[in-house]
Amino acid sequence: MKQPLRQAESLLRLPGVRTVPRPVHPDGDDVFDLGYVREGAPGGVPLLVVPGGPGLASVMPYRMMRRDAGKRGFDTVMVEHRGVGLSRRRRDGTDLPVDAITVEAAADDIAAVLDDCGLDRAVVWGSSYGGYLAQVFAARHGDRVAGMVLDSAINSAADGEAAREHIRRLLWDGSADETAEVAGKLRKLVADGAVTAERTGRVVPVVYEFGGVRAVDRLLEAAARGRTGTWNRVERLAGRETAETSPFILEFDLAGVILFRNLHRMVPDGGPLDPAVDFADMAERFPAFEGETVDLDAARPDFTWPTAVLSGARDLRAVRPVAERTAARIPGAELVPFADSGHSFLDRFRFAGLLAAAAVANGRHRDLPGYTARAEALRGPNSAAAIAAYISASLAVDERLPRRR
């Protein structure tokens, strides 16, 4: 307990970091201090950035993003989600209760922070789960939204099934010309018993997202030769994303209740490439699925501000068919497809998200599809490139080892 408290005290001394008192429960007297950070260009375009998870913190992980946003004229606000980081504990030092962690309360927290900042409206950029929270915020506080960037957004509890179907069409059935060959190799690998169908969902989509078809082909060729070093490494790394808690960076252990209670209704079906496998063990630590509590389908026709829906072709979590349907349901929204990107531009290609936010702020979001190829071609070093390089280097080792007999 002492170490997180010392970290919190240190973070609260950083420029732009503040807290605002918030009720633990909407009608209760108990309060906690909600943390947030505001940085950037004084008098600039207000930009509210909502990261994913649920469980990603705001203050520590996104300092470089806020710096870049300030250089582009944005006055950036990020709220530390209740149950996470600076917003995790009540004033007596105990964790917030699980029943206080709701998406409605988190959306109302955002409105309270805008009030504390003296901001009437902001462009809202929500990534992954943050895209869902951004839409809940818009449904409850639409008068505070000047425009919206939905980046690899989760949009409903049905997204999981849609993702599973899309992944299987792409990488098991080989529905695209470029994936037909690797899909055949994957089916043969499972049929031969080299890997189990269950293990395919933990590894192949990750390699596809960061390395594309070529990396998947190398992975399958290595596994067919009995060399599964890269396979095992990726499987271990993928399991850490939500299994481990890193204070003030990623704290899924408490905020994750929103995912399992409201957004994750999938259970493994025994088939290949099943994203539900990763969450099956964790589900025992959280309440059972109850359903969504906000009807976003009913709310979206009222989202009349400029909206850009960013979608990477290699995103196998917030898949393209879901992004297309979301863009079609929001009046005047523009689908912005990226051919060579994966999940979360906020986390892995922030320039594209800032470009979209600027276009939305200026009412030029319909121009964005014409810039995606150029933006990807100019993309510099980023975390996605680092992961891709790691996978490629690991595969190079596997390829040099002799076939196992």
Secondary structure, DSSP 8 states (H G I E B T S, - for coil): -HHHHHHHHHHHTSTTEEEEEEESSTT-S-EEEEEEEEEE-TT-EEEEEE--TTTB-STTTTHHHHHHHHHTTEEEEEE--TTSGGGSBBTTS-B--GGG--HHHHHHHHHHHHHHHT-S-EEEEEETHHHHHHHHHHHH-GGGEEEEEEES----TTHHHHHHHHHHHHHTS--SGGGHHHHHHHHHHHHTTSS-HHHHHHHHHHHHHHHHHHHHHHHHHHHHTT--HHHHHHHHHHHHHHHS-BTTTB-HHHHTHHIIIII------S-SS-TTHHHHTGGGGS------SS-HHHHGGG--S-EEEEEETT-SSS-HHHHHHHHHHSTT-EEEEETT--S-HHHH-HHHHHHHHHHHHTT-GGGGGGGHHHHHHT--S-HHHHHHHHHHHHHHHHHHS----
